[in-house]
Amino acid sequence: MGGREAKTTRATSGGRALKERTIGAGLYTEAGFTSFIKSALRRASSRWKPRTDVLKASRVEKGMYLCAECEQVVPVTVVNEKGKRVKNVEADHVVPVIDPEEGFVNWDTFIRRLFVEPEGFRVLCRECHSKVTQAQNDIAKARRAKAKNEGKE
């Protein structure tokens, strides 16, 4: 009927078979597609009005914001070690979008945690946000390692 058939490809890497690419005309594996959608939703959330309202509320003066964690007034941008100007203020979710102890639960939970009301956000400086993110990443890494080890037993 003139329709296009879905393309399925199977990639190999170093002699081992990889997951089948069954989504998006053979471009994405299931995990790759999920990652693509999560990324698109996160980009869209940057325009979420409650998020921008929280950023505006933490503004102390032009170009200066109050970090909710260290309580320092910080500039909106700084020059990094490579000499590049980078963002120094982040609107962080109080409750992580993906709980590091649980991992991804389902799309409804992901979307509800991503698009929260103003009280669900806090403004953090780059340094505090990095510390919070690293702590969450460490918890998630330990959870995945534990799950992997339990799968081997």
Secondary structure, 3 states (H helix, E strand, C coil): CCCCCCCCEEEEECCEEEEEECECCCCECHHHHHHHHHHHHHHHHCCCHHHHHHHHHCEEECCEEECCCCCCEEECEEECCCCCEEECEEEEECCCCCCCCCCCCCHHHHHHHHCCCHHHEEEEEHHHHHHHHHHHHHHHHHHHHHHHHHHHC
